[in-house]
Amino acid sequence: MKRRSQVGLIHTLHLALRRKLGLQCKFQSSRRPTTPLGSRVLSDPSKIFEHNMWDHIQWTPEQEQLARQKAEENSSIKVSLEDQVKYDKDASVYWDKFYRAHQNKFFKDRRWLFQEFPELFPNRTFDWNEEVEESTSNSASPDQAKLDPFNKTCAKQNFADTVQKTNLVEQTKNGKNVEHTQDRKRTDMWKNSQYFPGIDFTFRIFEVGCGAGNSVFPVLDEICNPRAFLYCCDFSESAVELVKSHPSYDPSRCYAFVHDLCNEAGATYPFPDGSIDVILLVFVLSSIHPKRMQDVINRLSKLLKPGGMILFRDYGRYDMTQLRLKKGRCLFGNFYVRGDGTCVYFFTKEETSNIFISAGLKEVQNVMDRRLQVNRKKRIAMHRVWVQCKYLKPPMKCLS
């Protein structure tokens, strides 16, 4: 009886703690878990195969040590220096082959973005901190003040792709060739040196490394604010073509373009610095050579408006993907090349913090997301590790 009462007390305290933390108490519920990082916690190991994913998995020191040993083992044989240069130089070629081979069928659409990154919704109140709320409500930054005349001047203009879309509709209705008209209108707009696609929108999102659009189209589907505009880029031409050819691609709300983050010398963005509200950087930085990561984040931070934010998610150290890599795939450290020639890096919280803070950004979130992914059919469980971060560009008054 005493034993039963102790178990009951522990159970009551456990439920009370979960309610205080705002976590879900019924693990069998079909309701979507709350953020951050979900709330489906495995409290009873016998129920492990009831769901596909369990959140907030705690590793024992023994598990950590075994993972470290496995990573050291598969890193013991390095890729030759000659091949390292090849994989670095031809990175875009390998990703281009990847998207030509897999099209848009390899990755799933990222519907989880809106759970973890509510900042993507421009019609919601951001509560990053009081400093940001005060800066956005009481004063306009100098960079934004420079853009305001552009917005007023070009508010009545639509960008070129919208004109093209409208003219094509007219051509279908009237059976007339109006190609010369749309070309003239497009040329007139681009003659305006102050014009850029999305200039007459007040909230701008930029996804870096858009791939086949697995974030692009969920974002476009969910954002209802007519003043929101989405830019997206990838250094794979095949990936960008997949985005543009998608039936949901809407040039009046989205602008996709080819861009190599690692080759900024001769490349420009189709929008000015200080014009982006949110940058989405999901499973992209890990594909870049570590020696270039800092320069990439430094450049991206310049694109943000004061008070803007980078939303980051990528592979964490000792993720299942790293531990499954074979010997001879390690380029150096925790940077590897897959069998298809694409590269991947596995981060720690400390590394991501150093990179973003060194770029002048303020840390809002930096967490290691450890989950247990379950294959219920094969009855196996796999440890997944991701790093999720949010970094803010301080308002101008803080910079000064």
C-alpha positions in Angstrom: 0.0 0.0 0.0 2.8 2.4 0.9 4.5 1.6 -2.4 1.3 2.3 -4.3 0.8 5.7 -2.6 4.4 6.7 -3.5 3.8 5.9 -7.1 0.6 7.9 -7.1 2.3 10.9 -5.5 5.1 10.8 -8.1 2.5 10.5 -10.9 0.6 13.5 -9.5 3.8 15.6 -9.2 4.7 14.7 -12.8 1.4 15.8 -14.2 1.5 19.0 -12.1 5.0 19.8 -13.5 3.9 19.2 -17.1 0.9 21.5 -16.6 3.1 24.2 -15.2 5.4 23.9 -18.2 2.4 24.0 -20.5 3.1 20.5 -21.9 0.7 17.9 -23.2 -0.2 15.3 -20.6 -1.9 12.6 -22.8 0.8 11.2 -25.0 -1.8 9.3 -27.1 -3.5 12.5 -28.1 -3.7 13.2 -31.9 -3.5 17.0 -31.2 -0.4 18.7 -32.6 2.3 19.2 -30.0 3.0 22.7 -28.7 6.2 24.5 -29.2 9.1 24.8 -28.6 10.3 21.5 -30.0 7.1 19.6 -29.3 5.8 18.1 -26.1 5.4 14.4 -26.9 7.5 13.0 -24.1 8.1 9.3 -23.7 7.5 8.5 -20.1 6.6 4.9 -20.6 9.2 2.9 -22.7 6.6 0.2 -23.4 4.7 2.8 -25.5 7.6 3.7 -27.7 5.9 2.4 -30.9 2.7 4.3 -30.4 4.0 7.4 -32.2 6.5 8.1 -35.0 8.5 10.7 -33.0 9.2 11.5 -29.4 10.5 14.9 -28.2 13.0 16.0 -25.6 15.0 12.8 -25.5 17.7 12.9 -22.8 20.9 11.1 -23.5 22.8 9.2 -20.8 26.6 9.8 -20.5 27.1 6.3 -21.8 25.0 7.1 -25.0 27.0 10.3 -25.5 30.3 8.5 -25.2 29.3 5.7 -27.6 28.1 8.4 -30.2 31.5 10.2 -29.8 33.4 7.0 -30.3 31.3 6.1 -33.4 31.9 9.6 -34.9 35.7 9.3 -34.3 35.7 5.9 -35.9 34.0 6.9 -39.1 36.2 10.0 -39.3 39.5 8.1 -38.9 40.0 7.8 -42.7 39.9 11.2 -44.5 39.0 12.0 -48.1 42.1 12.9 -50.2 43.1 16.5 -50.5 42.5 16.4 -54.2 39.0 15.1 -53.8 38.3 17.7 -51.0 39.1 20.5 -53.5 36.8 18.9 -56.1 33.8 18.6 -53.7 34.3 22.1 -52.6 34.7 23.6 -56.1 31.9 21.6 -57.7 29.4 21.8 -54.8 26.6 23.4 -57.0 27.2 20.7 -59.7 26.5 17.9 -57.2 23.4 19.6 -55.8 22.2 20.2 -59.4 22.6 16.5 -60.1 20.7 15.7 -56.9 17.7 17.8 -57.9 17.7 16.5 -61.5 17.6 13.0 -60.2 15.1 13.4 -57.3 13.1 16.3 -58.6 10.7 17.4 -55.7 10.1 13.9 -54.4 13.0 13.5 -51.9 12.1 15.9 -49.1 8.7 16.3 -47.4 7.0 19.7 -47.1 8.0 21.5 -43.9 4.7 22.1 -42.2 6.4 22.1 -38.9 7.9 25.5 -39.7 4.8 27.3 -38.3 5.0 25.5 -35.0 8.6 26.3 -34.4 8.9 29.6 -36.3 5.7 31.7 -35.7 7.8 34.7 -36.8 7.0 33.8 -40.4 3.5 35.1 -39.8 3.6 38.9 -40.5 0.0 39.3 -39.1 1.0 38.1 -35.7 2.5 40.1 -32.9 6.1 39.3 -32.4 7.2 38.9 -28.7 10.9 38.4 -29.2 11.6 41.0 -26.6 10.3 44.4 -25.4 13.2 46.2 -27.1 12.1 45.0 -30.6 8.5 45.8 -30.0 9.4 49.3 -28.9 11.7 49.9 -31.8 9.1 48.7 -34.4 6.2 50.6 -32.9 7.7 53.9 -32.0 10.4 54.7 -34.5 11.5 53.8 -38.0 15.1 52.9 -38.6 17.3 55.0 -41.0 17.5 52.0 -43.4 13.7 51.7 -43.4 13.4 55.4 -43.9 15.5 55.1 -47.0 13.2 52.5 -48.4 9.9 54.3 -47.6 10.3 56.8 -50.5 10.8 53.8 -52.8 7.6 52.3 -51.5 5.6 55.5 -52.0 7.0 56.1 -55.4 6.5 52.6 -56.7 3.4 51.6 -54.8 1.3 51.8 -57.9 3.8 49.7 -59.9 3.6 45.9 -60.1 6.7 44.0 -60.8 7.5 42.4 -64.1 6.2 38.9 -63.5 2.8 40.2 -62.5 2.6 42.2 -65.7 3.6 39.1 -67.6 0.9 37.1 -65.9 -1.8 39.7 -66.7 -0.8 40.0 -70.3 -0.9 36.3 -70.8 -4.5 36.2 -69.5 -5.4 39.0 -71.9 -3.7 37.1 -74.7 -5.8 34.0 -73.9 -9.0 36.0 -73.9 -8.4 38.1 -77.0 -6.4 35.7 -79.0 -3.9 38.5 -79.7 -0.2 38.6 -79.4 0.7 41.2 -76.7 4.2 40.0 -76.1 5.7 43.3 -77.3 3.5 45.2 -74.8 4.5 43.2 -71.8 8.2 43.5 -72.8 7.9 47.3 -73.0 6.2 47.5 -69.6 8.8 45.2 -68.0 11.6 47.3 -69.5 10.1 50.5 -68.3 9.9 49.2 -64.7 13.5 47.9 -64.6 14.8 51.2 -66.0 13.8 52.7 -62.6 17.1 52.2 -60.6 15.1 52.2 -57.3 12.8 49.4 -58.3 13.2 45.8 -57.0 10.7 42.9 -57.0 8.5 43.1 -53.9 9.2 46.7 -53.3 5.6 47.5 -52.6 5.3 44.9 -49.9 5.8 45.7 -46.2 6.9 42.3 -44.9 9.6 40.4 -46.7 10.8 36.8 -46.1 13.9 35.4 -47.7 14.6 31.6 -47.8 18.2 30.8 -48.4 18.7 27.4 -50.1 15.1 26.8 -51.1 15.7 23.5 -52.9 12.6 22.2 -54.6 10.3 24.4 -52.5 9.6 22.3 -49.5 9.5 25.4 -47.4 8.4 27.9 -50.1 5.0 26.4 -50.8 3.9 25.7 -47.2 4.9 29.3 -46.4 2.9 30.7 -49.4 -0.1 28.5 -48.4 -0.1 29.7 -44.8 0.7 33.4 -45.1 -2.6 35.3 -45.7 -1.3 38.8 -45.3 -1.4 40.4 -48.7 1.5 42.6 -47.8 3.9 39.7 -47.4 6.4 38.7 -50.1 8.7 35.7 -50.3 12.1 35.6 -51.9 13.9 32.3 -52.3 17.2 31.2 -53.8 19.4 28.2 -54.4 22.7 27.7 -56.2 21.2 24.8 -58.1 19.6 26.0 -61.3 17.6 22.7 -61.4 16.2 23.4 -57.9 15.1 26.9 -58.8 13.4 25.7 -62.0 11.5 23.1 -60.0 10.2 26.0 -57.8 9.2 28.1 -60.7 7.5 25.3 -62.6 5.4 24.3 -59.5 1.7 24.9 -60.0 1.6 26.9 -56.7 4.4 29.3 -57.7 2.9 32.8 -57.8 5.2 35.5 -59.2 3.0 38.2 -57.6 3.9 36.9 -54.1 7.3 35.1 -54.7 10.6 35.7 -56.5 12.9 32.7 -57.0 16.4 33.2 -58.3 19.8 31.4 -58.6 22.4 32.5 -56.1 25.7 31.1 -54.8 26.2 32.2 -51.2 29.9 31.3 -51.4 30.6 33.5 -54.5 29.4 36.9 -53.5 32.1 38.7 -55.6 30.2 39.0 -58.8 26.7 38.3 -57.5 24.0 40.6 -56.2 20.7 40.2 -54.6 17.4 41.4 -56.3 16.7 43.6 -53.2 18.7 46.1 -51.2 20.5 45.6 -47.9 18.3 46.2 -44.9 15.1 45.2 -46.6 14.4 41.7 -45.2 12.3 41.0 -42.1 12.9 37.3 -41.8 15.6 35.0 -43.3 14.9 31.3 -43.2 18.0 29.2 -43.1 17.0 25.5 -42.8 19.4 22.6 -43.5 21.5 24.9 -45.7 24.5 26.1 -43.7 25.6 22.5 -43.1 26.2 22.1 -46.9 28.7 25.0 -47.0 32.4 24.6 -46.3 33.1 25.6 -42.6 35.7 28.1 -43.6 33.0 30.1 -45.5 30.2 29.9 -43.0 31.2 33.1 -41.1 31.3 35.2 -44.3 27.9 33.8 -45.4 26.2 34.8 -42.1 28.0 38.2 -42.1 26.5 38.9 -45.5 23.0 37.6 -44.7 22.9 39.8 -41.6 23.3 42.9 -43.8 20.2 42.0 -45.6 18.1 42.2 -42.5 16.2 45.2 -41.4 17.0 46.3 -37.8 14.8 44.2 -35.7 14.8 41.4 -38.4 15.6 37.8 -37.6 17.4 34.7 -38.9 15.5 31.5 -38.3 18.0 28.6 -38.3 17.7 24.8 -38.1 20.3 22.3 -39.1 22.0 19.0 -38.2 23.3 18.6 -34.7 26.5 16.8 -33.6 26.0 13.0 -33.3 22.8 12.9 -35.3 21.9 9.5 -36.7 23.0 10.7 -40.1 26.5 11.4 -38.9 26.9 8.1 -37.0 25.7 6.1 -40.1 28.4 7.6 -42.4 31.0 5.1 -43.6 34.7 5.4 -43.2 36.4 7.4 -45.9 33.6 10.0 -46.1 35.1 12.5 -43.7 36.6 15.7 -45.3 37.8 16.9 -41.9 36.5 17.3 -38.4 32.7 17.0 -38.5 32.4 17.8 -42.2 31.6 14.9 -44.5 30.7 14.1 -48.1 27.8 11.8 -48.9 27.9 9.2 -51.6 26.2 11.6 -54.1 28.9 14.2 -53.7 26.9 16.6 -51.5 28.5 17.7 -48.2 27.1 18.0 -44.7 28.4 19.5 -41.4 27.1 18.6 -37.9 26.9 21.6 -35.5 27.1 22.1 -31.7 25.2 24.9 -30.0 28.4 26.7 -29.2 29.5 26.7 -32.8 26.3 28.2 -34.1 26.3 30.8 -31.3 29.8 31.9 -32.2 29.0 32.3 -35.9 25.8 34.3 -35.5 27.0 36.5 -32.6 30.2 37.3 -34.4 28.0 38.6 -37.2 26.5 41.2 -34.8 23.3 39.3 -34.1 21.6 38.8 -30.8 20.8 35.3 -29.6 17.0 34.7 -29.0 17.0 30.9 -29.1 19.7 28.3 -29.3 18.6 24.8 -28.4 19.7 21.2 -29.1 16.6 19.3 -30.3 17.0 15.6 -29.5 14.2 13.4 -30.7 13.6 9.7 -31.0 12.3 8.8 -34.5 10.5 5.5 -34.7 9.9 3.2 -37.6 6.8 1.3 -36.3 6.8 -1.1 -39.2 10.4 -2.3 -38.7 10.2 -1.7 -34.9 13.4 0.3 -34.8 14.1 3.6 -33.1 16.7 6.2 -34.3 18.2 9.2 -32.4 17.9 12.5 -34.3 19.8 15.6 -33.2 19.1 19.1 -34.7 20.2 22.6 -33.7 17.5 25.2 -33.7 18.2 28.9 -33.3 16.8 32.4 -33.7 19.1 35.4 -34.0 18.0 39.0 -34.0 19.5 42.0 -35.7 19.5 44.7 -33.0 17.5 47.9 -33.6 19.5 50.9 -34.7 19.3 52.6 -31.4 21.0 49.5 -29.8 23.7 49.5 -32.5 24.5 53.2 -31.9 
